[in-house]
Amino acid sequence: MRKQAVCLLSFLRTRQLNGTCTSSVDMELFLHYSLIPSLFIILILSFLQRREYRRQRDDTSYLLGNRFGIIMPLDFVGTFSNRWSYGIAFGATANKVMFLFSEGYQPLQIPHWAQAFELLIGGLEVGLSHFPFFACLSSEFQLVSSTLGFCYSLIWFAVTVLQVSQCPHGQFVGKYETLVFYWPSLLCLAFLLGRFLYMFVKALRVHLGWELQVEEKPVLEAHQAEHVKQLLRTPRPQEEKKSWFQTRIYEWDPCFQFPSRMIGTIVLAFICLYLFIVIEFCMFVYVRDELDMFENKLESYINSMNHSGILTPGILQVKQLISVTEGVWVATILPASLTCVSYLFHILVCYRKHIKRLWAGDKHFLPLKFHNPASSESVVAIARYSGWQIAYILWGYLIIHVVQSLCGMAIMYGLVLPIVHKQGLEMLRGLGIGILTISIVVGLMILQMWIATSFFLQPKLGAADKQKPLALNNRKAFHNFSYFLFFYNVLLGLGACLSRLLISCFLGMWLIARIDRTIMQSGYEGADMGFSAWIGMLYVDHYHTNPVLVSFCHILITDHRERKLQQTTKYWCLNQSAGPRVSARSRTRWLLLQTLIKNPRLVMLRKSKLGHSSQESQILMTCSES
């Protein structure tokens, strides 16, 4: 499969080079030259970015002052604003990501043993060439960054349109083949052009004083504050009935938002999955053409032998196999695609479910060894997750497609072709014998359960018990029952072992794209690197975006700023003399009383003096009743 993935784009490029159309734009060469304006934009934004801490005078960087700060493309942990813009910016990199995935982009010619370094250099070059998109979106100097981002996006858009317009057609898909590959990137670049234009107009209005400047990014987001308020409210019984979609598929939560990293990962995964399916179809067209040539040779051989050769029946079987395989492969493209698309949506649902459980302190859904993961592994995991998720989806699609094709082949050869060749009665006879055999085996297993329940267990202790207690009855008969079934269960265990192997292989291949669920057995979850990356990413988000923790930090920061403002203001007491003054101790006691009234169970957890605990509980009971 690895060689097949490596050759996916190489076949496409070879067929395109063999065509008559020659484009004046070389995208790989343009990628190299795009590093020049990219570095220029990075230097400008770095010059505008001020460093918070200046170096000492004996340091050579002191000559730069507080200029040339570090540019951050986006916050991979706590960014909840401008999420779709970052996601579309990730989508603009989809074509280059697919070249990296297929190892079709090799900027250097180095030995095979150093291929990992070559892929690393290629990834760094692609990341650096698309860095201005993210840097201009996240920069504080929106007037300059929007101008630079618009110009840089316009260059990429113009070059991509030029390539599509010069060679729009191809030899695999046919008309507008190049447009089929590049329209997602063009759409993302067009969106970025509109976004940067909107940022420029808004920043210009602020600069001219026509509009108030937006405050700096708050520590506590609005949805996080609403989540904390919801926790502090008294729970009420649900009056509204949930629909089938809300109970079975997804329920919208206004107090929760996905971070920009998850949105960008899903958007890029969708586009890469689309490109992978198109490339796979082109590969299928190429293989189909080769098989057609092979069938023509077989047909000419059969005609030369006047259909009387020894190899004629075998050749007819080979032709039928080729025809069935082509039909099944095309028919399973749609279900395999829908399966992976449903996985992408399900990953978002599982992310929200798992992160909410961690916020509530519930770790029972995790294996025991992942209850306290190493901090270094979690930090590395959040850097790995996005890339691994996309790779898992692409490889998962290919594996699921192969599995579904094999199932389709089994259905064709087991059910359809016998009917086509007028062997339906023999097929039904064999199918009936197989079903009858399995039914007898399952029936004997159910009979063992019924005998054990009826004769070898003692009666229920109470009428309300759901099942009988695990206490043996009729021991002598039970020992004879176990002895005579011992030899039969040896043979039955062979079939159970094979079924266990087949089911585990089938589920493992079917769920290979699900990075949020391990396919390893209990005790071996650590060997699943994808699942480890998922757990590490969850813990990093849990520790850095927990609404309760962020709210607490927000209160501390706000209180610190207020105290600092009061110390720097000379006549701050005069400003507070307009209303009645309340002591801090009385205010604290009043807030404590409100908290205890809403949460009476906290009284038992307080450190109290002798006799005070019962008195407080009585007071709170009367207050809560009133």
Solvent accessible surface area in square Angstrom, and as a share of the most:
residue,aa,sasa,rsa
1,M,115,0.51
2,R,118,0.43
3,K,167,0.71
4,Q,65,0.29
5,A,1,0.00
6,V,49,0.28
7,C,47,0.28
8,L,9,0.05
9,L,7,0.03
10,S,52,0.33
11,F,56,0.23
12,L,18,0.09
13,R,87,0.32
14,T,72,0.42
15,R,45,0.16
16,Q,83,0.37
17,L,147,0.73
18,N,106,0.55
19,G,19,0.19
20,T,143,0.83
21,C,54,0.32
22,T,121,0.70
23,S,40,0.26
24,S,91,0.59
25,V,24,0.14
26,D,81,0.42
27,M,19,0.08
28,E,53,0.24
29,L,90,0.45
30,F,33,0.14
31,L,1,0.01
32,H,68,0.30
33,Y,130,0.49
34,S,3,0.02
35,L,39,0.19
36,I,118,0.60
37,P,42,0.26
38,S,0,0.00
39,L,85,0.42
40,F,121,0.51
41,I,8,0.04
42,I,31,0.16
43,L,105,0.52
44,I,47,0.24
45,L,2,0.01
46,S,14,0.09
47,F,91,0.38
48,L,37,0.18
49,Q,50,0.22
50,R,121,0.44
51,R,52,0.19
52,E,155,0.70
53,Y,182,0.69
54,R,132,0.48
55,R,136,0.50
56,Q,132,0.59
57,R,193,0.70
58,D,133,0.69
59,D,46,0.24
60,T,116,0.67
61,S,27,0.18
62,Y,56,0.21
63,L,158,0.79
64,L,89,0.44
65,G,19,0.18
66,N,39,0.20
67,R,64,0.23
68,F,78,0.32
69,G,5,0.05
70,I,163,0.83
71,I,31,0.16
72,M,115,0.51
73,P,36,0.23
74,L,7,0.03
75,D,43,0.22
76,F,80,0.33
77,V,33,0.19
78,G,20,0.19
79,T,10,0.06
80,F,18,0.08
81,S,60,0.39
82,N,43,0.22
83,R,48,0.17
84,W,145,0.51
85,S,6,0.04
86,Y,10,0.04
87,G,0,0.00
88,I,35,0.18
89,A,0,0.00
90,F,41,0.17
91,G,0,0.00
92,A,10,0.08
93,T,11,0.07
94,A,0,0.00
95,N,12,0.06
96,K,18,0.08
97,V,36,0.21
98,M,6,0.03
99,F,43,0.18
100,L,41,0.21
101,F,30,0.12
102,S,2,0.01
103,E,21,0.09
104,G,20,0.19
105,Y,8,0.03
106,Q,79,0.35
107,P,32,0.20
108,L,81,0.40
109,Q,161,0.71
110,I,59,0.30
111,P,71,0.45
112,H,169,0.76
113,W,211,0.74
114,A,10,0.07
115,Q,57,0.25
116,A,75,0.58
117,F,125,0.52
118,E,11,0.05
119,L,59,0.29
120,L,105,0.52
121,I,70,0.35
122,G,0,0.00
123,G,29,0.28
124,L,115,0.57
125,E,18,0.08
126,V,9,0.05
127,G,41,0.40
128,L,58,0.29
129,S,0,0.00
130,H,6,0.02
131,F,42,0.17
132,P,0,0.00
133,F,1,0.00
134,F,15,0.06
135,A,1,0.00
136,C,0,0.00
137,L,8,0.04
138,S,38,0.25
139,S,17,0.11
140,E,136,0.61
141,F,71,0.30
142,Q,74,0.33
143,L,57,0.28
144,V,58,0.33
145,S,0,0.00
146,S,0,0.00
147,T,59,0.34
148,L,29,0.14
149,G,0,0.00
150,F,66,0.27
151,C,65,0.39
152,Y,2,0.01
153,S,0,0.00
154,L,82,0.41
155,I,78,0.40
156,W,9,0.03
157,F,56,0.23
158,A,55,0.42
159,V,25,0.15
160,T,4,0.02
161,V,60,0.34
162,L,77,0.38
163,Q,23,0.10
164,V,15,0.09
165,S,70,0.45
166,Q,69,0.31
167,C,6,0.04
168,P,34,0.22
169,H,93,0.42
170,G,27,0.26
171,Q,85,0.38
172,F,17,0.07
173,V,60,0.35
174,G,27,0.26
175,K,155,0.65
176,Y,121,0.46
177,E,10,0.05
178,T,12,0.07
179,L,70,0.35
180,V,40,0.23
181,F,17,0.07
182,Y,25,0.10
183,W,111,0.39
184,P,8,0.05
185,S,7,0.05
186,L,24,0.12
187,L,113,0.56
188,C,7,0.04
189,L,6,0.03
190,A,44,0.34
191,F,88,0.37
192,L,0,0.00
193,L,24,0.12
194,G,41,0.40
195,R,67,0.24
196,F,0,0.00
197,L,95,0.47
198,Y,121,0.46
199,M,6,0.03
200,F,70,0.29
201,V,72,0.42
202,K,61,0.26
203,A,13,0.10
204,L,64,0.32
205,R,98,0.36
206,V,38,0.22
207,H,130,0.58
208,L,88,0.44
209,G,61,0.59
210,W,167,0.59
211,E,64,0.29
212,L,161,0.80
213,Q,145,0.64
214,V,104,0.60
215,E,152,0.68
216,E,127,0.57
217,K,112,0.47
218,P,75,0.47
219,V,68,0.39
220,L,30,0.15
221,E,25,0.11
222,A,80,0.62
223,H,15,0.06
224,Q,6,0.03
225,A,24,0.19
226,E,70,0.32
227,H,23,0.10
228,V,27,0.16
229,K,102,0.43
230,Q,99,0.44
231,L,105,0.52
232,L,126,0.63
233,R,138,0.50
234,T,96,0.56
235,P,125,0.78
236,R,212,0.77
237,P,116,0.73
238,Q,146,0.65
239,E,159,0.71
240,E,153,0.69
241,K,199,0.84
242,K,84,0.36
243,S,60,0.39
244,W,161,0.56
245,F,111,0.46
246,Q,76,0.34
247,T,82,0.48
248,R,174,0.64
249,I,86,0.44
250,Y,50,0.19
251,E,62,0.28
252,W,188,0.66
253,D,25,0.13
254,P,99,0.62
255,C,15,0.09
256,F,15,0.06
257,Q,64,0.28
258,F,23,0.10
259,P,4,0.02
260,S,0,0.00
261,R,3,0.01
262,M,0,0.00
263,I,11,0.06
264,G,1,0.01
265,T,4,0.02
266,I,11,0.06
267,V,21,0.12
268,L,13,0.07
269,A,0,0.00
270,F,60,0.25
271,I,22,0.11
272,C,0,0.00
273,L,4,0.02
274,Y,67,0.25
275,L,3,0.01
276,F,1,0.00
277,I,32,0.16
278,V,16,0.09
279,I,4,0.02
280,E,5,0.02
281,F,73,0.30
282,C,3,0.02
283,M,27,0.12
284,F,22,0.09
285,V,7,0.04
286,Y,53,0.20
287,V,59,0.34
288,R,89,0.33
289,D,51,0.26
290,E,78,0.35
291,L,53,0.26
292,D,57,0.30
293,M,110,0.49
294,F,92,0.38
295,E,38,0.17
296,N,99,0.51
297,K,134,0.57
298,L,26,0.13
299,E,62,0.28
300,S,64,0.41
301,Y,79,0.30
302,I,2,0.01
303,N,82,0.42
304,S,80,0.52
305,M,80,0.36
306,N,118,0.60
307,H,117,0.52
308,S,91,0.59
309,G,10,0.10
310,I,167,0.85
311,L,110,0.55
312,T,10,0.06
313,P,85,0.53
314,G,40,0.39
315,I,16,0.08
316,L,90,0.45
317,Q,109,0.48
318,V,59,0.34
319,K,50,0.21
320,Q,40,0.18
321,L,82,0.41
322,I,15,0.08
323,S,69,0.45
324,V,14,0.08
325,T,58,0.34
326,E,35,0.16
327,G,45,0.43
328,V,13,0.08
329,W,42,0.15
330,V,70,0.40
331,A,70,0.54
332,T,15,0.09
333,I,28,0.14
334,L,118,0.59
335,P,56,0.35
336,A,0,0.00
337,S,16,0.10
338,L,106,0.53
339,T,20,0.12
340,C,0,0.00
341,V,42,0.24
342,S,58,0.37
343,Y,16,0.06
344,L,0,0.00
345,F,113,0.47
346,H,70,0.31
347,I,0,0.00
348,L,25,0.13
349,V,36,0.21
350,C,5,0.03
351,Y,5,0.02
352,R,31,0.11
353,K,88,0.37
354,H,22,0.10
355,I,1,0.01
356,K,64,0.27
357,R,89,0.33
358,L,2,0.01
359,W,47,0.16
360,A,87,0.67
361,G,59,0.57
362,D,46,0.24
363,K,58,0.24
364,H,166,0.74
365,F,51,0.21
366,L,10,0.05
367,P,29,0.18
368,L,152,0.76
369,K,111,0.47
370,F,19,0.08
371,H,43,0.19
372,N,133,0.68
373,P,37,0.23
374,A,48,0.37
375,S,91,0.59
376,S,76,0.49
377,E,114,0.51
378,S,8,0.05
379,V,97,0.56
380,V,66,0.38
381,A,5,0.04
382,I,19,0.10
383,A,84,0.65
384,R,113,0.41
385,Y,0,0.00
386,S,26,0.17
387,G,45,0.43
388,W,70,0.24
389,Q,0,0.00
390,I,11,0.06
391,A,31,0.24
392,Y,58,0.22
393,I,0,0.00
394,L,1,0.01
395,W,53,0.19
396,G,0,0.00
397,Y,0,0.00
398,L,5,0.02
399,I,31,0.16
400,I,0,0.00
401,H,0,0.00
402,V,44,0.25
403,V,8,0.04
404,Q,21,0.09
405,S,10,0.07
406,L,115,0.57
407,C,56,0.34
408,G,15,0.15
409,M,33,0.15
410,A,67,0.52
411,I,97,0.49
412,M,51,0.23
413,Y,88,0.33
414,G,35,0.34
415,L,73,0.36
416,V,58,0.33
417,L,19,0.09
418,P,21,0.13
419,I,106,0.54
420,V,97,0.55
421,H,95,0.43
422,K,188,0.80
423,Q,89,0.40
424,G,19,0.19
425,L,138,0.69
426,E,113,0.51
427,M,26,0.11
428,L,104,0.52
429,R,146,0.53
430,G,43,0.42
431,L,80,0.40
432,G,36,0.35
433,I,106,0.54
434,G,32,0.30
435,I,98,0.50
436,L,107,0.53
437,T,73,0.43
438,I,116,0.59
439,S,59,0.38
440,I,95,0.48
441,V,49,0.28
442,V,68,0.39
443,G,34,0.32
444,L,69,0.34
445,M,93,0.41
446,I,108,0.55
447,L,86,0.43
448,Q,41,0.18
449,M,136,0.61
450,W,144,0.51
451,I,41,0.21
452,A,36,0.28
453,T,65,0.38
454,S,48,0.31
455,F,103,0.43
456,F,13,0.05
457,L,40,0.20
458,Q,77,0.34
459,P,96,0.60
460,K,95,0.40
461,L,156,0.78
462,G,31,0.30
463,A,113,0.88
464,A,100,0.77
465,D,57,0.29
466,K,198,0.84
467,Q,142,0.63
468,K,58,0.24
469,P,37,0.23
470,L,176,0.87
471,A,32,0.25
472,L,61,0.30
473,N,55,0.28
474,N,75,0.39
475,R,143,0.52
476,K,171,0.72
477,A,52,0.40
478,F,57,0.24
479,H,106,0.47
480,N,82,0.42
481,F,47,0.20
482,S,49,0.32
483,Y,130,0.50
484,F,140,0.58
485,L,40,0.20
486,F,121,0.51
487,F,118,0.49
488,Y,68,0.26
489,N,61,0.31
490,V,90,0.52
491,L,132,0.66
492,L,35,0.17
493,G,35,0.34
494,L,113,0.56
495,G,39,0.37
496,A,57,0.44
497,C,78,0.47
498,L,95,0.47
499,S,48,0.31
500,R,158,0.58
501,L,101,0.50
502,L,124,0.62
503,I,101,0.51
504,S,58,0.37
505,C,62,0.37
506,F,82,0.34
507,L,88,0.44
508,G,16,0.15
509,M,80,0.36
510,W,69,0.24
511,L,36,0.18
512,I,49,0.25
513,A,0,0.00
514,R,21,0.08
515,I,3,0.01
516,D,7,0.03
517,R,123,0.45
518,T,32,0.18
519,I,68,0.35
520,M,81,0.36
521,Q,111,0.49
522,S,104,0.67
523,G,47,0.45
524,Y,146,0.56
525,E,14,0.06
526,G,40,0.39
527,A,69,0.53
528,D,16,0.08
529,M,127,0.57
530,G,0,0.00
531,F,13,0.06
532,S,36,0.23
533,A,3,0.03
534,W,0,0.00
535,I,2,0.01
536,G,4,0.04
537,M,0,0.00
538,L,1,0.00
539,Y,5,0.02
540,V,13,0.08
541,D,1,0.00
542,H,26,0.12
543,Y,127,0.48
544,H,117,0.52
545,T,9,0.05
546,N,20,0.10
547,P,2,0.01
548,V,80,0.46
549,L,80,0.40
550,V,17,0.10
551,S,14,0.09
552,F,113,0.47
553,C,50,0.30
554,H,64,0.29
555,I,110,0.56
556,L,94,0.47
557,I,62,0.32
558,T,52,0.30
559,D,55,0.28
560,H,117,0.52
561,R,138,0.50
562,E,91,0.41
563,R,152,0.56
564,K,123,0.52
565,L,119,0.59
566,Q,61,0.27
567,Q,153,0.68
568,T,103,0.60
569,T,48,0.28
570,K,163,0.69
571,Y,128,0.49
572,W,90,0.31
573,C,74,0.44
574,L,121,0.60
575,N,112,0.58
576,Q,94,0.42
577,S,76,0.49
578,A,103,0.80
579,G,37,0.35
580,P,131,0.82
581,R,208,0.76
582,V,104,0.60
583,S,65,0.42
584,A,81,0.63
585,R,169,0.62
586,S,60,0.39
587,R,153,0.56
588,T,87,0.51
589,R,144,0.53
590,W,146,0.51
591,L,84,0.42
592,L,69,0.34
593,L,64,0.32
594,Q,73,0.32
595,T,61,0.35
596,L,11,0.06
597,I,52,0.26
598,K,133,0.57
599,N,65,0.34
600,P,62,0.39
601,R,212,0.77
602,L,70,0.35
603,V,7,0.04
604,M,148,0.66
605,L,143,0.71
606,R,89,0.32
607,K,203,0.86
608,S,53,0.34
609,K,154,0.65
610,L,179,0.89
611,G,54,0.52
612,H,90,0.40
613,S,38,0.25
614,S,66,0.42
615,Q,102,0.45
616,E,50,0.22
617,S,37,0.24
618,Q,120,0.54
619,I,84,0.43
620,L,7,0.03
621,M,106,0.47
622,T,82,0.48
623,C,49,0.29
624,S,56,0.36
625,E,138,0.62
626,S,125,0.81
